[in-house]
Amino acid sequence: CGCRSCNSPCPSPSQLAALERQVFDFLGYQWAPILANFLHIIIVILGLFGTIQYRPRYIVVYAIWTAVWVTWNIFIICFYLEVGGLSKDSELLTFNISRHQSWWSENGPGCVRKEASMPGIKGLDNHSYISVIGCALEYRYIEVMHSSFQILIALVGFVYACYVVSVFTEEEDSFDFIGGFDPFPLYHVNEKPTNLLFKQTYL
């Protein structure tokens, strides 16, 4: 796959990375990233379709979206690094619907999740206190690495999209130059009716 003769596009590295990120965002109930990832997957499919089907406009849409995608991932990096007054403990990414955090906050490499009942509280409203210890890497750095990888792939995709659009444009210009779109081709044969040719031969 990846060629124009394919009947269906193969998953690109950008698409696979977005799918992987979508899974972990679903596990962490991060609704804003879920919507962003879903839209990104759709635009990537559109870009692949445009590449296979000679649709430069679709590729231009993908190139424009990569700029938006890079901006979004920069925001995610700033969010988890708490840049500019942002707080990784806020409910911004869950639309203030829940207090869920990144799935990696409790399931990161080396993390041990411990749950203990809070003393002095009984009944159905009893909540457990969850503590996470032993993490080899803090979850916010994992999220930052994910976003940084997405930015890298997006930049590569932007360069490739610009290259494909330029190739398609050159092909269209060259085809138009040799008269591909002219209503009357440069080289043509004057066709005469069969009976007229027979008369000329007889004379």
N, C-alpha and C positions, 0 to 999 in steps of 0.2 A: 504494500500500500504506500501512499504518499505520492503516487504517480497519477497523471490525469486519466489514465485508462481504467482506474479502479471503479468498481460499481458503488462501493461504500467506503467512507473514510475510516482509517484506523485511528484508535485513540492516540492522541498526541501526548508528549510528556507533560504539557501544560494541563491537558484534560485529566490525565491520571493523577497529577499532583493535586488538582482541585477536588477530584473525587475522594482522594485520601484525606484531604483536609475537611471535606464535607462530612465524612463519617465521624471524625472526632469532634467536630462542632455539634453534630446531632447528639452524640453521647453526652456532651456538656450543656446541651440546651442553649446554645449561643445563637439566638434567633437572627440577629443582624448579620453575622458572618454566614449563616446558612443561606439567607436570601442572596447575599453577595456572591457566594460560591455557585449557587444555582444559576444566577444570571451569567456568571463567567463561563460556566460550562456551555450554556446555550450559545453565547457569542463565539466561543472556540469552535463549536460544531458549525456555526455559520461561516466562520473563516475557512475551515477545511472544505466545506461545500463550495465556497467561492473559488478556492484554489483548484478544485477538481473540475468544476463546471465552467471555468473561464468567466467568473463574475467578479471583476475588480472592485465593484462597489461594495460587495460583501467583505472583501479583504480590507477595504478602507474603513469600514465600520469596525472591524476587529482591531485595526491599528489605532483608531481613536479610543476604543474601549481599553486597550492596554495602558494608555495614559491614565484613565480613570482607575484602573485596577492597581497600578503602581501607587497612585495617590491613596487609595483605600488601604493598601498594605503598609504604607508609611504611617497612616493614622493608627493602625493596629500596633505597630512597633512603638509609637509614642504612647499609646494607651497602656501597654504592659510595662513600659519603662517609666511611666508616670511623668511624662514630659508635658510642660505647659499647664500644669494644674490637673491633669487627668489622673484618675486613680484606678488601678487594676481591680480594686475591691468594689467598685461601683457596679450598678446594674444597667449600665448603658448598653452593653451588648445583648442583654436579654429584654430590652425595651421595658425595663422596670416591672416585668411580669413575675420574675422569680429571682432568687438570690443565688442561682447556680453560677459556678465559675467554670473555668476551663477544665476539661476532663483530665488534663495532665496534672492538675493541682493535687489530685489524690492517686493518680495512676502513673506517675512519672517513673523513670528508671530508678530502682532502689527504694521507692517510697513504700512505707509501711503504714497502713491505715488502721488507727485504733479508735474504737467507739466506746465511750464511757457515759453512764447515766449521770446526770447532774444531780448532786445531793440536795435534799430538801424539797424536791418537786415530785409529786405523785399524781397518779390519775392518767386519764387519756391524753392529756395535754403534755405529758412528759416528753421532753426532747433530749436526745443524746448529744453529747459533745464529741465531735470528731477531731482527732488530732492526726497529723501526718508527719512522720519522722523518717529520717534516713534517706531522704531524696538525694541522689547523686547530682541532680541538676534541677534548679528551681524552675517551676512550670512556666514562668513568664519568659525565661530565656528560650524554652522550647518553642513557645509561640512566636517569639522574635525570629528564631531560625526558620520557622515555617514561612513567615511573611517575607523574610529576606530571600528565601529560595524562590518564592512566587515572583518577587520583583526581578530576580535574575532571569527567570524563564520568560517573563513578560517583555523584558528588554530584548532578549534574543528573538522572541516572536515578533516584536515590532520591526526589528531590522529585517527579518525574513519577509514580513508582509510588505514592507517598502520595496524590497528586491523583486518580489513576485509581481507587484503592481507595475513596476518599471518594465519588467520583461513583457507583461501583457500589453502595455502601452506601446512598446517598440514593435511588437508583432502586429498590432492593429495599424500602426502608422505605415509599416512596410507593406502590409497587405493592401492598404488604401493607395500607396504610391504606385503599385504595379497595376492599378485599375481594378482592384477587387470589388470595390463598391460602385464603380462607374455603371450607369445604365446601359452604355454601349461599350463593350470591351474593345481594347486596343487592337486585338487581332481577332477578326471574325471573317467568316466565309459567306459571301452573298449566295443565298440559296435561290434557285430558280425552279419554277414548276416543272414537273417531269415532261409535260406535253410540249413546253417551250424548248426544252433541251432536245427533244426528239425532232422538232421542226428544224432546229439549227443543224442537227446532224444530217437530216434529209437533204437540206439545201447544200 
